[in-house]
């Protein structure tokens, strides 16, 4: 179990994370749809995840969503590196009704984000443009090369949920144990 905290003038966040678990979660960010997405991530990645965030939601959800991405990324980084005896690469396409989203990632310890998906609109009290902010903060703090591509979709809820689930499945696959690999790099270290 990894525990990470971050306290600023805008947010106070605690993340508890356990990889190779059951996918149980207890999420309280104050943004209902975001909580639902993080619960879906936990379930489909098989990562146990507790997140408590007290953010400046009287302004908007930006600081909460981005800062949760930062702290979750830091917890993932501490959990997965140094990388040994895992697949390293993961990919997934998740369909939700008319929407399909692809996620391809590399646990490279080199951060990068390519995000080609929905970028505007509201889902309840969640600003859809924050999806990209969340994944940027997570990828850069976790040291993950992350590509997210919307293949098709119209319903914002379906697209964003497929995004979180595709990331979860791709991460689960990248973390799959493979005893034959050792360090999955020709460099000998990641």
C-alpha positions, 0 to 999 in steps of 0.5 A: 500500500502506497500513501501519498498526500498533497496540501496546497491553498487549493486542495488537500488530497490523500491517495492510498493505492495498492496494485495487484489487488481487487479493485475496491475503492472509496472515492470522495472528491466532491465531484460526483461524476469524477468519483464515478470515473475513479471508481471505474478506473479502480474496478477495471485496473484491479487497483485498490484506491482510496482518495479523499480530496477537499478542494476549492469547488466553490471556484470550479473543479479544475484544481481538484481534478488536476491535483488528484491526477498529480497525487495519483500519478505520484502514488503509481510511480512509487508503486511500479518503479523500478519496473521488473518482471512485468509486460511494460506495454499495455493497450485497450479499446473500450466500447460503451454503446456508440463510443469507443476509446483506445488507450496505449501506454508504456511504463517507460518512466518517461512522461508523455501524453497524446490526447485526441478525444473530447475536450468540451461540455459538462457532465453534471458538475464535471467539466469535460475539458478536465479529462485531458488535464487529469490524464496529463497530470497523472502521466507526467507524475507517474512517468507513463507514456500515454496515448488516448484516442477517441475512435468514435462517440457522441455521448459525452458520458460514454466517451469519458467513461470509456476513456477511464476504463480503457486506461484502467485495462491498458494499465492492468495489462502493462502491469501483468506479471512476466517472470521471463522478462526481468527488466523490460528494457534493452537499457537494463533500467527504466 
